[in-house]
Structures are given as C-alpha cells and as structure tokens.
Amino acid sequence: MQNQVESSWNKLLNKLSGWIDTVILNLPNLIIALITFTVFLWLSRHLNNFLNRSLKKVIRKVSIRELTSNIASICIILLGLVLSLSVLNLDGILKSILAGAGITGLAVGLALQGTLSNTFSGIFLALKDEVRIGDWVETNGFGGEIVDIDLRNTKLKEADNNIVIIPNKMILDNPIKNYGLTKKIRATIHCGVGYESSLEAVERMCKEAISAKFHSDGNKGKVEFYFTEFADSSINFMVRFWVEATENLTALQVKSEAIKTIKEVLDKNNISIPFPIRTIINNS
C-alpha cells in the first residue's frame, strides 16, 4: 500500500515538474502573447472612440454609428486573439475555435436572416445620402416625412400625423420617391374663370401674383400660363411654376399657397370662378 502511494506521489511530482518546465520554456512566448493581446485590446478601445468621433458627420444615427464602431473594435480584438494563440503555438486550438465560430455564425445567420438583412440595410441607408431624416418620401404605398432610421426600421410620419414603420430592407428593395433630393419642385395649378372674364387680364394677374408670392424669376423660375379648354361653365387654365424646395415646404403646401394666392387676386378684381350649374326644364 505504501509503495503504491509513493509511486502515485512520484508520478504527480513528475507531472508537476513537467508542467513547470513547459511553463518556464514557454514563458517568453506567454509574455509576448499577453503583450500582443493587451496592445490589440488597447487599440480596439481607442479605435472605437476614434470611429465614434469620425463617423458623426457621416452617420447621424447614434445606434448605427455605435454598431459600426463596435464591429470594428471586435474585429481588432479577434485579430489580437488569433496572433496571441499563434505565438503560443496553439494552432490546433485556433483551428477548433475558427471552425466552431464558422458553424455558429452560419447557424445564427440562418436564424436571424431577416433581422441581419434589415440591420445591414439600415447601416447602408445611414451611410448614403439618398434617404435622410427630415426628407419627404413616397415608398411602399406610403408617403410622409422620415422621422427616424434605426437598425431595423424606417419611420415615416404621414400628413395625418400617423407613424408608418417600414423594414429597412423594403426601403432598399422597392422604388422610393424622395422630394428632399431636389432643390426645386414644380407645382401645377388648375382653375377656371367665367366666360365674361378678360382672358388677357386673368393671365397677367395670375402670373404677377404667383411671381410675387414665390419669387419666381429667371428662365427656370418663369411662371407658365395656359388656357386649356372651354368647359361647361368656365374657361379653364393651368399655371405652372418652380419654387425652392425646403424641408418644411412640401408639394402640397406649395399647391395650397398657390390656390389661395390665385383665389385672392381673382376675388380682388371681381373675376368669378364659376361652379357647374345644372338647369332643369320642366316641359309639363
């Protein structure tokens, strides 16, 4: 019994001695690996802060900016881990980690395919200037002002103040009409005056009123006026003009202001805008 205990003890001591020798022999590599990983960890933190500051002008959305900087920081840490394991000659463990990460990443990617698609779409929308917060857009059957772009959805505020939440992937995959990309918008107004009206006077007054209201000047700012038809109760005309587009001035607002301007100038000069009149004749 005593011999067995002594034998086991000697084996344990030999094992510990072998481990100590291995640690001593690999101590320089261990120190280099720790220094390498520490340096890359320091770099990842400073890179995170640097990207957060640098991307403020490019990406306005805080959540997307932080996600981008965090992904870059994690990549730096992973690179430091790979180099540290290589210094320690742990290639087998490194290969196992990479293989496991690949399988795990594939499984997670398949499970979160829709979420990841919307996330990367949100990052793309934040980096591009085609769609910005404050723009008035029409897409996927909805129209409104973009009030938020996060990692999954884009939020539109419609004219009736309702909020529409659209997945980012649908914004990229479908046509979108963005009124915020143009510096000028063209408005068209249709109206009619009575047959007794002076058409020359009507044309002159409408042009002057629209030019004064929207400061239309130059070739592109010229107000176009055309009489279009002899209708049942009126002579109809069309007014077209350009106006500077701003965040707070939509096509509907321009049209509304133009209609009020035309109505005011016609009323001031006693020119009627007739409405359809139906005369019923009783032959009995």
Summary of the structure (lengths in Angstrom):
residues: 284
radius of gyration: 36.2
end to end distance: 136.2
largest distance: 137.6
contacts: 755
relative contact order: 0.08
helix: 56%
strand: 19%
